[in-house]
Amino acid sequence: MSEKLDKKLDKKAEPKLETIDFGASTNFGVHLFQVEIPASRLGTVTITEDYGYRGLEGGNPSCEDRVILQRAVWSAIADTARREFNDRLKTAKLLTGRWHTGINLVDRLLGKELCVLAWAAETANEDQIPVICSKWAALRPEERWWLFTMTVAESGLSEDTQRGWRRALFYALSDGEKVTSGDRKRRRPVETDLFSLPLFMDKEESHSETAKL
């Protein structure tokens, strides 16, 4: 009886994580991504990495624009990203989000995954984008993080379109046909711990968690 009561008290004592938009912590100065969607249908959509407190340390910038998308490209990939992120947020028992005009805040890890999708789609045509979205959705989160790390090292700024890994992402994800749910199941086993990855952790913890996988 005492043990059950202690467990209930422990659960009540745990602070509830407050988030906004797509899993972004409401704490001031956190490292996250911003997606700026203009009111004009003709305006471009900008995805920016905001380093928070880590910005301006050791000569680092406070933020960097990762990609600028034409509105038609953004509209073609936005729903795929929304569904993927909300599924993960629901599993983590966090509030889900929706894209809206203005600044959208995105959790640091989800923002990296969004950049991979945006980089692959930025120069694609309307026939290639569904294939890119399908193949991106079939990737594991840690696979997307790795692709972000490789790409951002040499071609991660908004002006780096069609350079290095940025261009490689386009070819890798646009080649072939859409991945069906059946294909995805045949290609990889069920992973019960896939969504147990914490959305909010320090850089060191993230590296440790990825190493275990």
Residue pairs with C-beta under 8 A, 6 or more apart in sequence:
17 25
17 94
17 200
18 25
18 26
19 25
19 26
19 89
19 94
19 95
19 107
20 26
20 95
20 97
20 105
21 97
21 104
21 105
21 106
22 82
22 85
22 86
22 89
22 97
22 104
22 105
22 106
22 107
22 110
23 85
23 88
23 89
23 92
23 94
23 97
23 106
23 107
23 110
23 199
23 200
24 30
24 32
24 33
24 105
24 106
24 107
25 32
25 107
25 200
29 52
29 53
30 52
30 53
30 108
31 50
31 51
31 52
31 53
31 54
31 108
32 50
32 52
32 105
32 106
32 107
32 108
32 111
33 47
33 48
33 49
33 50
33 66
33 105
33 106
33 107
33 108
33 110
33 111
33 112
33 114
33 115
34 46
34 47
34 48
34 50
34 63
34 103
34 104
34 105
34 106
35 45
35 46
35 47
35 48
35 99
35 103
35 104
35 106
35 114
36 45
36 46
36 47
36 48
36 102
36 103
36 104
37 45
37 74
37 99
37 100
37 101
37 102
37 104
38 44
38 45
38 71
38 101
39 101
41 71
42 71
43 71
44 68
44 69
44 70
44 71
45 68
45 69
45 70
45 71
45 74
46 65
46 67
46 68
46 69
46 158
47 65
47 66
47 67
47 68
47 69
47 111
47 114
47 115
47 118
48 63
48 64
48 65
48 66
49 63
49 64
49 66
49 111
49 115
50 62
50 63
51 60
51 61
51 62
51 63
54 60
55 61
55 62
55 63
56 62
64 156
64 157
65 157
65 158
66 115
66 118
66 119
66 152
66 156
66 157
66 158
67 115
67 118
67 119
67 122
67 158
67 161
68 158
69 118
69 121
69 122
70 122
72 126
73 118
73 121
73 122
73 124
73 129
74 118
76 121
76 126
76 129
76 130
76 133
77 117
77 118
77 121
77 129
77 132
77 133
78 99
80 117
80 133
80 136
80 137
81 113
81 114
81 117
82 97
82 98
82 99
84 113
84 137
85 96
85 97
85 106
85 110
85 114
86 96
86 97
88 110
88 141
88 195
88 199
89 95
89 96
89 97
89 199
90 96
91 195
92 195
92 198
92 199
94 199
97 104
106 114
107 199
107 200
108 200
109 141
109 145
109 199
109 206
110 199
112 144
112 145
112 148
112 149
113 141
113 144
113 145
113 148
115 148
115 151
115 152
115 156
116 136
116 139
116 144
116 147
116 148
116 151
116 169
117 132
117 133
117 136
119 151
119 166
119 169
119 170
120 132
120 136
120 169
120 170
120 172
120 173
120 174
121 128
121 129
121 132
121 133
121 170
122 161
122 170
123 161
123 162
123 170
124 132
124 170
124 174
128 174
130 178
131 173
131 174
131 175
131 176
131 177
131 178
132 170
132 173
132 174
134 178
134 179
135 172
135 173
135 176
135 178
135 179
136 144
136 173
137 179
138 179
138 183
138 184
138 187
139 147
140 188
140 191
140 194
141 194
141 197
142 197
142 210
142 213
145 206
145 210
146 210
147 165
147 169
150 165
151 164
151 165
151 166
151 169
153 165
154 160
154 163
154 164
154 165
155 163
155 164
155 165
155 166
155 167
156 166
160 166
162 170
197 209
198 205
198 209
201 209
